[in-house]
Each structure stands twice: as structure tokens, then as C-alpha cells.
Amino acid sequence: MTETVTTKTSGTSTAKRGAAPTDIVAEGTGKNGAVSGADGATGGRTTIADVVVSKIAGIATREIDGVHALGGGAARAVGLLRDRIPGSRTNLSQGVSVEVGETQAAVDIELVAEYGVSIADLAAAIRGNVISAVERMTGLEVTEVNIAVSDVHLEGDDEDDDGAEPAPAERRVH
């Protein structure tokens, strides 16, 4: 992992690539699960909230082909209601929970996969993308990415696909 360390000299900031990981030291967990770090080079402090890490992980997961939706059934239902409210925003961290420590983060993702994709390959691609994005953007080491596939989406499964209600099934037992 390549870290960027910002140093301040005579009022200007410069960035050094490939600096030793010890140049940035996290000092602990702050309010709302935020991580605070002291950067010995600048004498400043960086705070990263849990919600930031979960949004990064959610966006990185959605970038992978084969992911239909994030979250379990209840979370997706609430998300659909939220999306119908004018002016509302999509919850980018839906289906993602994180645990952020001083220098490390663990990510749990619940998702619905598209039918036909290899779930093992999908999980590997998600892990790689999430780890890369979180480590690159936050400087935290990602210790694990746990993925729970709660459902498989079939084409035409959604009632909203064609706007029509599905026809009632014919009774098979009399």
C-alpha cells in the first residue's frame, strides 16, 4: 500500500508518495465511531467517520458487475420508499456496516447478486475493489471484507420492470 503524507514547510503543503506507514499515526476512536489520527509531520489531526468508510465501500461494491442491490429485504424496501420521496438521496451505505479502529477497518456487506454470475468470482471482485478504494482513500488497513449474499435476482423478477402487476398463478392443487 502506498500512503500519501502531507508535510508543511513554510506555509506550503507538499505530498510525499511511498512514505513510511509510521508517518501517519491514528490516535483512537472519537465521537460517533470516528477515527482520529495525528500526523507527526504536520502536527494536525485527521478524523474519518464510520459513515465515510461505509459510503466508500458501498460505492466500490456497486461498481462491480453482477451486484443487483445492496442490503437485505427490509433495507431494500426502506430504500425504495426513500427513493420515491422527491428530493431524497440514495443511501450509498445501505447494506454495508463497518467497524473502524485506530488504523484498521473491517467491512460487512449484504447484497443481492444477479442470476448467472459466479458468486465466488463476484465476492473476490468486490473484496478487491472495496479494499483498494478504502485503503487508497482513507489510509486505513482493511483487515477483512465479509460478504453475505441474501438473494439472487432473476430478470423480470421486479414488479416495476414493465409496470404491470403479475398475473395470479394458476392453482396446482384442488
HELIX and SHEET records of a PDB file:
HELIX    1   1 PRO A   21  ASP A   23  5                                   3    
HELIX    2   2 LYS A   31  GLY A   33  5                                   3    
HELIX    3   3 ASP A   50  ARG A   62  1                                  13    
HELIX    4   4 GLY A   73  ARG A   84  1                                  12    
HELIX    5   5 ILE A  119  THR A  138  1                                  20    
SHEET    1   A 2 THR A   4  THR A   9  0                                        
SHEET    2   A 2 THR A  12  ARG A  17 -1                                        
SHEET    1   B 3 ILE A  24  THR A  29  0                                        
SHEET    2   B 3 VAL A  35  ASP A  39 -1                                        
SHEET    3   B 3 GLY A  44  ILE A  48 -1                                        
SHEET    1   C 3 VAL A  67  LEU A  70  0                                        
SHEET    2   C 3 GLN A 104  GLU A 114 -1                                        
SHEET    3   C 3 VAL A  96  VAL A 100 -1                                        
SHEET    1   D 3 VAL A  67  LEU A  70  0                                        
SHEET    2   D 3 GLN A 104  GLU A 114 -1                                        
SHEET    3   D 3 GLU A 141  HIS A 153  1                                        
END                                                                             
